[in-house]
Amino acid sequence: MRACATDEGSCSCCVMLKEINRLRTYFNTTMNNLEKEYSQTAQSLDNIEASYTAVSVALFNEFKCLGSYPINTLVIYKHVFINLGNGYSVDTGIFTVPRSGVYSLALTVYSDSGSPGSKLDACAGLLLNGQLVAATREINMEDQEDSATIVVALHLTAGDKVAVNLPIGCFLCDDSSHYNTFSAFLLYPE
């Protein structure tokens, strides 16, 4: 090693040490950059997974009718097909928006009057923070059953409450065929 002290450039040992140090610095820098990229990619994937929001629910699993009530009543869907993001509560019937963005909301209602000629009131309303957004109303005595569907795209903010209202005098019937459904899907997160 003393020869390297006088003429470092000609000592193959010193040249090798310099090359090892250069490579160590290069590999450390490259490894740090890869760790940063990995961390950013993992964070992006976490954000994508956190944005998954999909709710699809049906009224009942056996034949039952809901209504007719003397006051407006929230519909509580008991059969859950999917609840990604856990925004829907089977206890309250309220979908609490977990993430801001543009959502597709769909509501399908069905009712059976029981017999031809009986009055049929198949109706429901889609509520956002307690305010009516859209509604369907089928009141007639011309047939035994009716259905209707509402589909809207809305910009919703995290914390917004979406629910389905059963208006006064209306009723819905369902069974294991799941005629009455409510769905919400996040289309574009913010």
Salt bridges, closest charged atoms under 4 A:
GLU19 OE2 - ARG22 NH2 2.72
GLU62 OE2 - LYS64 NZ 3.36
ASP121 OD2 - LYS119 NZ 3.66
GLU190 OE2 - HIS155 NE2 2.28
